[in-house]
């Protein structure tokens, strides 16, 4: 019985003594003057804004490219509009071709002459309509995909702007020539400077 009490008392004291030896906050230590590290310049510090990514995504959802303008990435706006423009162009072109073949098919069924008379059979007119209809649907998917990527890009870019990127962290490829066996060793090095 005494051994169990002794063990429980030891566990109790070890648990609470571990709590008392926890690390101190580095900013508190620096402000008390216990370290030689300089305090960060308040002019360089930008507070974290958790609503900035949501705001950028919302702006891009309302008007494509507006989220990129909010993030200050103006060079991405023409890319977003070029992607949307390509999708719209191909949609309109495929719709025009689809209507041509559909009108020719309707004219042929009604017994009137069409622009493809003696060149394309009735079955080929049906195949052409299906082909251009499928291309119209793919164009709609391209437009929707570019629109969604525009929103995702604005959101991710706003997140990454608040990420601390400094010269203290570097990731470099490394090439080393081994003089013993004459082979080249390749690798990657991750350096973190304090």
Protein Blocks (a to p, Z undefined) as FASTA:
>chain_A
ZZmmmmmmmmmmmmmmmmmmpccdfklmmmnopafbdcddfklpccddfklmmmmmmmmm
mpghjlmmmnopaklmmmmmmmmmmmmmmmmmmmmmmmmmmmmmmmmmnopacfkgokac
fklmmmmmmmmmmmmmmmmmmmmmmmmmmmmmmmmmmmmmmpccdfkbccdddddddfkn
opacddddddddZZ
